[in-house]
């Protein structure tokens, strides 16, 4: 005769073996789902005791894999072990009265209990993963119509395994992508003080260090600028006489895109239909109109051109025309004509970095369009603000020196 105590002990041993198998199975499965299938686009993070899988793929993978597993089917057959009725706990109770939950001992009822527990196991796993709330497990089990199908012990084990496995896999994978800041209308918020960390202001192509100029990698894609033959000769002349021909030496406005990668910070102020960029260099102000308006007609000679922006997804695309021919791209003599046409793209990749890309087109100077790209970095210093760099003022000081700056006596 199989007593209730012996059957409970046997069921407990099966359950412990099931727990070990379940732990290895879930841990391996979750690691595969998170690290190999989901990648950075479906990263998983944890916060306290709350499980936060991002994306529906992990739910589907978890449940589908568990549903295919047969390692614990035998343990499920004994999972509904409960205490026998009070009246049947006496030592003299016959075998028929000691059957668990008063079920008959035939094979059909045994299979029904197995199916009951297995279905409950899968549905509960779905609940835990989708709702990220292990604290609700007991409530779920109480409310389910088949509450006798799955003991609280197995519920707690399932919660712990899913939490631990997903948390470990997420930690091994590293932090997921950080959400970018957005404006009330849902656009990426580019507001802030930004600056490049490169040497493009000296030369937008690869260059070695020289006296007064640091070496650095170029920002031109392919490191090739497709000059027309006559324009290439002018570029070489500009380089040889750069100390006097460079518009920057005269403190002129550097133009676009050069002012973006000057070694000075700039501030973006974003409004729904307009972005204003304040540059520290010679207090330059630039407006980007994002209200759907078109460029004004005719050709207009402007130092910074005319900028009209639009949003393509999370990228601000700025079309710029109406330039003069008095600015360069850098101190190395790379130049353009008044037919310059730019398409800038500002993409906020995370809260502190903007990918800045620009396509350059000038049929008077180049044989084809070409591209530059670089990263803009957010300044995060406390109480940071723009200062003034009025380069023309330094020459005036020679004529009108401040009294405390060594004026002649």
ChimeraX attribute file (.defattr): number of C-alpha atoms within 10 A of each C-alpha:
attribute: neighborCount
match mode: 1-to-1
recipient: residues
	/A:1	8
	/A:2	10
	/A:3	14
	/A:4	19
	/A:5	12
	/A:6	11
	/A:7	16
	/A:8	17
	/A:9	11
	/A:10	13
	/A:11	20
	/A:12	16
	/A:13	13
	/A:14	19
	/A:15	22
	/A:16	13
	/A:17	15
	/A:18	18
	/A:19	19
	/A:20	11
	/A:21	13
	/A:22	20
	/A:23	19
	/A:24	12
	/A:25	17
	/A:26	20
	/A:27	18
	/A:28	13
	/A:29	18
	/A:30	25
	/A:31	19
	/A:32	14
	/A:33	20
	/A:34	27
	/A:35	18
	/A:36	11
	/A:37	15
	/A:38	16
	/A:39	13
	/A:40	15
	/A:41	11
	/A:42	19
	/A:43	21
	/A:44	26
	/A:45	20
	/A:46	16
	/A:47	8
	/A:48	5
	/A:49	11
	/A:50	14
	/A:51	23
	/A:52	19
	/A:53	22
	/A:54	17
	/A:55	14
	/A:56	11
	/A:57	14
	/A:58	22
	/A:59	18
	/A:60	14
	/A:61	17
	/A:62	19
	/A:63	18
	/A:64	13
	/A:65	14
	/A:66	18
	/A:67	15
	/A:68	8
	/A:69	12
	/A:70	10
	/A:71	15
	/A:72	18
	/A:73	16
	/A:74	14
	/A:75	23
	/A:76	26
	/A:77	22
	/A:78	24
	/A:79	27
	/A:80	20
	/A:81	20
	/A:82	14
	/A:83	14
	/A:84	16
	/A:85	14
	/A:86	7
	/A:87	8
	/A:88	17
	/A:89	16
	/A:90	10
	/A:91	7
	/A:92	7
	/A:93	12
	/A:94	14
	/A:95	13
	/A:96	13
	/A:97	16
	/A:98	22
	/A:99	19
	/A:100	19
	/A:101	14
	/A:102	11
	/A:103	13
	/A:104	14
	/A:105	12
	/A:106	8
	/A:107	9
	/A:108	10
	/A:109	12
	/A:110	15
	/A:111	13
	/A:112	12
	/A:113	21
	/A:114	21
	/A:115	16
	/A:116	19
	/A:117	25
	/A:118	23
	/A:119	15
	/A:120	19
	/A:121	21
	/A:122	16
	/A:123	13
	/A:124	21
	/A:125	21
	/A:126	17
	/A:127	17
	/A:128	22
	/A:129	23
	/A:130	18
	/A:131	13
	/A:132	19
	/A:133	16
	/A:134	22
	/A:135	13
	/A:136	12
	/A:137	18
	/A:138	12
	/A:139	10
	/A:140	16
	/A:141	19
	/A:142	12
	/A:143	9
	/A:144	12
	/A:145	9
	/A:146	12
	/A:147	15
	/A:148	19
	/A:149	25
	/A:150	23
	/A:151	17
	/A:152	16
	/A:153	10
	/A:154	17
	/A:155	19
	/A:156	14
	/A:157	14
	/A:158	21
	/A:159	20
	/A:160	13
	/A:161	19
	/A:162	22
	/A:163	22
	/A:164	16
	/A:165	21
	/A:166	26
	/A:167	22
	/A:168	18
	/A:169	22
	/A:170	21
	/A:171	14
	/A:172	12
	/A:173	18
	/A:174	14
	/A:175	12
	/A:176	16
	/A:177	13
	/A:178	9
	/A:179	9
	/A:180	16
	/A:181	16
	/A:182	15
	/A:183	13
	/A:184	9
	/A:185	9
	/A:186	10
	/A:187	16
	/A:188	23
	/A:189	19
	/A:190	26
	/A:191	18
	/A:192	17
	/A:193	23
	/A:194	23
	/A:195	20
	/A:196	22
	/A:197	14
	/A:198	21
	/A:199	22
	/A:200	27
	/A:201	20
	/A:202	22
	/A:203	24
	/A:204	26
	/A:205	22
	/A:206	15
	/A:207	17
	/A:208	11
	/A:209	9
	/A:210	8
	/A:211	6
	/A:212	7
	/A:213	14
	/A:214	13
	/A:215	17
	/A:216	17
	/A:217	15
	/A:218	21
	/A:219	20
	/A:220	21
	/A:221	14
	/A:222	11
	/A:223	15
	/A:224	13
	/A:225	19
	/A:226	14
	/A:227	21
	/A:228	15
	/A:229	12
	/A:230	11
	/A:231	18
	/A:232	17
	/A:233	11
	/A:234	17
	/A:235	19
	/A:236	14
	/A:237	13
	/A:238	20
	/A:239	17
	/A:240	13
	/A:241	13
	/A:242	18
	/A:243	14
	/A:244	12
	/A:245	16
	/A:246	24
	/A:247	19
	/A:248	18
	/A:249	14
	/A:250	11
	/A:251	14
	/A:252	15
	/A:253	18
	/A:254	25
	/A:255	22
	/A:256	21
	/A:257	21
	/A:258	18
	/A:259	21
	/A:260	21
	/A:261	25
	/A:262	22
	/A:263	17
	/A:264	17
	/A:265	23
	/A:266	27
	/A:267	21
	/A:268	18
	/A:269	15
	/A:270	17
	/A:271	15
	/A:272	13
	/A:273	13
	/A:274	16
	/A:275	20
	/A:276	16
	/A:277	20
	/A:278	19
	/A:279	24
	/A:280	21
	/A:281	22
	/A:282	18
	/A:283	15
	/A:284	16
	/A:285	14
	/A:286	17
	/A:287	18
	/A:288	19
	/A:289	22
	/A:290	20
	/A:291	12
	/A:292	10
	/A:293	11
	/A:294	13
	/A:295	15
	/A:296	10
	/A:297	7
	/A:298	7
	/A:299	13
	/A:300	14
	/A:301	15
	/A:302	15
	/A:303	18
	/A:304	23
	/A:305	22
	/A:306	21
	/A:307	23
	/A:308	22
	/A:309	24
	/A:310	19
	/A:311	14
	/A:312	10
	/A:313	10
	/A:314	16
	/A:315	19
	/A:316	20
	/A:317	21
	/A:318	20
	/A:319	22
	/A:320	21
	/A:321	22
	/A:322	22
	/A:323	24
	/A:324	19
	/A:325	16
	/A:326	18
	/A:327	25
	/A:328	23
	/A:329	22
	/A:330	26
	/A:331	23
	/A:332	23
	/A:333	24
	/A:334	22
	/A:335	21
	/A:336	25
	/A:337	18
	/A:338	21
	/A:339	17
	/A:340	22
	/A:341	20
	/A:342	22
	/A:343	19
	/A:344	24
	/A:345	22
	/A:346	20
	/A:347	21
	/A:348	22
	/A:349	17
	/A:350	14
	/A:351	16
	/A:352	17
	/A:353	19
	/A:354	22
	/A:355	16
	/A:356	20
	/A:357	21
	/A:358	20
	/A:359	16
	/A:360	19
	/A:361	19
	/A:362	18
	/A:363	15
	/A:364	15
	/A:365	21
	/A:366	21
	/A:367	14
	/A:368	13
	/A:369	14
	/A:370	18
	/A:371	19
	/A:372	19
	/A:373	16
	/A:374	18
	/A:375	21
	/A:376	23
	/A:377	18
	/A:378	20
	/A:379	17
	/A:380	11
	/A:381	8
	/A:382	6
	/A:383	5
	/A:384	9
	/A:385	13
	/A:386	15
	/A:387	14
	/A:388	10
	/A:389	15
	/A:390	13
	/A:391	15
	/A:392	13
	/A:393	12
	/A:394	12
	/A:395	11
	/A:396	10
	/A:397	12
	/A:398	10
	/A:399	9
	/A:400	11
	/A:401	14
	/A:402	10
	/A:403	9
	/A:404	6
	/A:405	8
	/A:406	8
	/A:407	12
	/A:408	6
	/A:409	4
